[in-house]
Amino acid sequence: MCGAVTFTVEEVAMEASACHCGMCLRWAGGPWIGTQVKGFAVEDDASLGVVVSSEWAERGFCRRCGSSLFYRITRGGYEGNTSVSIGALDDTAGITLTMEYFIDVKPDTYGLAGERRRMTAAEIHAVFGNDV
C-alpha cells in the first residue's frame, strides 16, 4: 500500500486461492486471497516484517503500513511454497479464483461468488497434514 516493501517474482500462478481459517481472517481482516509464486525476492527488506505464525509457516507484512504480503511454508513437503497476496501484485490480469480452503469455518458474513473447488478443514489436513 505504501510502497516501502518491494519484491519481484519469477513466475506467478494464474490461479488464486482464498483461505477462511481463523488465522488468515485475523491476519488479513477477511479471507486471505493469494497466488503461488516462484522466485520471490524482496528488494529492500528494511520495512519487511515476518512473523512465525505456526509450526509450519511464516507471514510477511509491511512494518510501515501493515499490508499483508505473503504466506510461506517453512517445513515439510511443501517447504518454500510462497503465496503472495493478490492485492500486493501490480498485475492480476488473468488470475482466477479456483480454490477456497477451510470452507466449513467461513463466517456467514460474506460469500465469494462463482463455482470453484472448496475444501473443509478435515479435507485439507487429510491431504496436507500439518504442512498447511
C-alpha positions as CSV (number, residue, x, y, z in Angstrom):
1,M,0.0,0.0,0.0
2,C,2.7,2.5,0.9
3,G,5.5,1.1,-1.4
4,A,8.1,0.6,1.4
5,V,8.4,-3.1,0.6
6,T,9.0,-4.0,-3.0
7,F,9.6,-7.5,-4.3
8,T,9.9,-9.4,-7.6
9,V,8.8,-12.8,-8.6
10,E,10.0,-15.0,-11.5
11,E,6.6,-16.7,-12.0
12,V,3.0,-16.1,-10.9
13,A,0.4,-18.8,-11.0
14,M,-2.7,-17.8,-12.8
15,E,-4.8,-19.5,-10.1
16,A,-5.6,-17.9,-6.8
17,S,-7.0,-19.4,-3.6
18,A,-8.9,-18.0,-0.7
19,C,-8.4,-19.2,2.9
20,H,-11.1,-18.8,5.5
21,C,-9.2,-20.2,8.5
22,G,-9.3,-18.1,11.7
23,M,-5.6,-17.2,11.5
24,C,-5.9,-15.9,7.9
25,L,-9.1,-13.9,8.9
26,R,-7.3,-12.3,11.8
27,W,-4.2,-11.5,9.7
28,A,-5.9,-10.3,6.5
29,G,-9.0,-8.8,8.0
30,G,-11.0,-11.1,5.8
31,P,-10.2,-14.1,3.6
32,W,-6.6,-14.4,2.6
33,I,-6.6,-14.4,-1.2
34,G,-3.2,-15.2,-2.7
35,T,-1.5,-16.9,-5.6
36,Q,1.6,-19.2,-5.6
37,V,4.8,-17.6,-6.9
38,K,8.2,-18.8,-7.8
39,G,11.4,-16.8,-7.4
40,F,10.1,-14.5,-4.7
41,A,12.7,-11.9,-3.7
42,V,12.3,-8.8,-1.6
43,E,14.4,-5.9,-3.0
44,D,14.8,-3.9,0.3
45,D,13.7,-5.7,3.5
46,A,14.2,-2.7,5.8
47,S,10.4,-2.3,6.2
48,L,9.6,-6.1,5.9
49,G,8.2,-7.8,9.0
50,V,8.0,-11.5,9.2
51,V,6.1,-13.4,11.9
52,V,6.2,-17.1,12.5
53,S,2.5,-17.9,12.5
54,S,2.6,-21.6,13.1
55,E,4.9,-24.6,13.4
56,W,5.0,-24.8,9.6
57,A,4.6,-21.3,8.2
58,E,5.5,-17.6,8.3
59,R,3.7,-14.5,7.1
60,G,5.3,-11.3,5.7
61,F,3.9,-7.8,6.1
62,C,5.0,-4.2,5.7
63,R,6.1,-2.7,9.1
64,R,5.2,0.8,7.9
65,C,1.6,0.4,6.7
66,G,0.7,-3.2,7.9
67,S,-0.1,-4.6,4.4
68,S,-0.2,-8.4,4.3
69,L,2.2,-9.5,1.7
70,F,2.9,-13.2,1.7
71,Y,2.4,-16.6,3.4
72,R,5.3,-19.1,3.2
73,I,5.5,-22.8,4.2
74,T,8.7,-23.3,6.3
75,R,8.9,-27.0,6.8
76,G,7.6,-30.4,5.5
77,G,6.9,-31.5,1.9
78,Y,5.8,-28.0,0.9
79,E,8.7,-26.0,2.4
80,G,9.4,-22.9,0.4
81,N,6.0,-22.6,-1.2
82,T,5.1,-18.9,-1.2
83,S,1.7,-17.4,-1.7
84,V,1.6,-13.6,-2.4
85,S,-1.5,-11.5,-1.7
86,I,-3.1,-10.7,-5.0
87,G,-3.5,-7.1,-3.6
88,A,0.3,-6.8,-3.5
89,L,0.7,-7.6,-7.2
90,D,0.9,-4.9,-9.8
91,D,-0.8,-7.0,-12.5
92,T,-3.5,-9.6,-11.6
93,A,-4.9,-9.8,-15.2
94,G,-5.9,-13.4,-15.9
95,I,-5.7,-14.7,-12.4
96,T,-8.8,-16.6,-11.4
97,L,-10.0,-17.8,-8.0
98,T,-10.0,-21.6,-8.2
99,M,-9.9,-22.8,-4.6
100,E,-11.3,-22.0,-1.2
101,Y,-9.8,-23.5,1.9
102,F,-11.5,-24.1,5.3
103,I,-14.9,-23.5,3.8
104,D,-16.6,-25.1,6.8
105,V,-15.3,-22.4,9.1
106,K,-16.0,-19.5,6.8
107,P,-18.0,-16.8,8.6
108,D,-21.6,-16.3,7.5
109,T,-20.9,-12.6,7.0
110,Y,-19.6,-13.0,3.4
111,G,-19.5,-15.3,0.5
112,L,-17.4,-15.4,-2.7
113,A,-19.4,-15.7,-5.9
114,G,-18.7,-18.3,-8.5
115,E,-18.0,-22.0,-8.7
116,R,-14.7,-23.5,-7.7
117,R,-13.2,-26.3,-5.6
118,R,-13.9,-25.9,-1.9
119,M,-12.2,-27.9,0.9
120,T,-13.1,-28.4,4.5
121,A,-10.6,-28.3,7.4
122,A,-10.7,-32.2,7.6
123,E,-10.1,-32.5,3.8
124,I,-7.1,-30.1,4.0
125,H,-5.5,-31.9,6.8
126,A,-6.1,-35.3,5.1
127,V,-4.2,-34.0,2.0
128,F,-1.5,-31.8,3.5
129,G,-1.2,-33.0,7.1
130,N,0.1,-30.2,9.3
131,D,2.1,-28.6,6.5
132,V,-0.6,-26.0,5.6
